[in-house]
Amino acid sequence: MNELLRKRIERRLETLPDEQGYQVLDYVEFLESKYATAGRDPTVFERISEGVEDTLRAGRIPAAAIRGTMGAVDTASRLMDRLAQAGRAAVDELNKTLQSEEPAGPEVPTEPAPAPPPRSSPADSDRAPPSASA
């Protein structure tokens, strides 16, 4: 949909009371199903919000009560979205920190490590050293 048409529809919708706004929404959903056009997939929070709103509408709750409930749900949705963004930012920052601390490549020793000195066991110290006269 072009931007000019979208703005024109928005201007008309702004003047409608909630009851007629829900009728418009029902009609738009009908058109979507009739012509098999689907918009973008809603996020998890949007699906939850829409489910709550549809349940309230099906229960014939007054529009003012739905508006108040949906305001609270929207606030909770924005809070959860901000928490998710903060979590993603923290993970990204941790990944950057871990990548900067990793060595560039495996360390290769330039000289072989010296062999450890031979160990003497306690049994060896009990024996007398070999004599040179034999």
N, C-alpha and C positions, 0 to 999 in steps of 0.2 A: 504494500500500500504506500502510495506516495505521501510525503510529509504534509503537503497542503490539505489533502483529503483527511488525513489523521487529525490535524489541528481543527478542521471544520467540524468533524464528528465530536471531538473533545469539547469544543465550545457549546455545541447543542446539548451534550450530556451533562455539562456542569449546571445547567438550569433546571434539570429534571429532579423531582423528588426521588427518594430511594425506591419507592414502590415501582415507579416507571423505569428506573435504572435497572431493576431486576428483570423487568419485562424485556428490556433491550438486551440484557445479558442472555436471557433465555432464547431470544431470537437469534443472536449471534451464534450460540451453541447449536441451535437447530440448523443454521446455514452451514456450519462446520460439518455436521453429521451428514447433511444432504449432499454436499458437494465433496465430501471426503477430503477436505483440506484441514490440515492440522497445523497449528502454530508451533512455536518452540515448545519443547517439553518443559513442564513446570518443575521447579526445584522441589526438594522434599518439603521445605517449609511452605511453599505455595500450595502443594497438594494437601497438606494438613489444614491450612487455612481455608482452602476451598471446600474441603470435606466438612469442616465445622460449620461453615456458612451454609452449605447446602442442607445439612442436618437441621439447622435452626430454621431455615426457610420451609423445609418440609413439615416442621412442627408448627407452622403458622405463628411463629414468634413475631411480635411487632418489629417493624423496621428500625425503630429507635434502639431497641434492645440488641438487635443484630449489629447495628452500627457500633454500639459500645463494646460488645463482645469482640467484634472484629478489630476494633482499635487496640484492645488488650492483646489479642493474638498477633496482630501486626507488630506491636512493640516487642513481644517475646521473640518473634521471628527475626527482627532486626538485631536484637541482643545476641541470639544464637549465631546469626551470620557474622557479627563482629567477633564473637568468640572463635568461630571457625577460622576467620581471617587471621586473628592473633596466633592461633595454633599453627597455621601454615607458615606464618612469618617466623615463628620460633623455630620450627623445623628447618626452614631454609637457612636461618642464621646458624643453627647448629651444624648443618651440612657444610656451610662455608668455612666454619671454624675447623671442623674435622679435616676438610680438604687442605686447608692451609698448613695444618700441623703434620700432615703425612709427608714422609721423605720423598724426594723426587724419584728415587729408584732403590733397589736393594743395595745395601752396603756390601761391597766386595773387599775382603781384606787384601792388602797389597803384599803382605808377607805371610807365610804360613805360621800358625800359632806354634810356639815352642812346645815340645812334648813334656808332659809332667815328669818330675823325677820319679824313679822307681820307689815303690813303697817297701818298706821292710816290715815283715810280720813279726809278732812277738815270738814265734817259734824260731825264727832265724837268729834272734839275739841270744837264745839259750845255747846254741851250738858254738863250738869253738871255731875260730877262723882256721882255714886250711893251713897246714904248716908247709913251709918251703922245703923241709928236709926229706920228705917222703919220696 
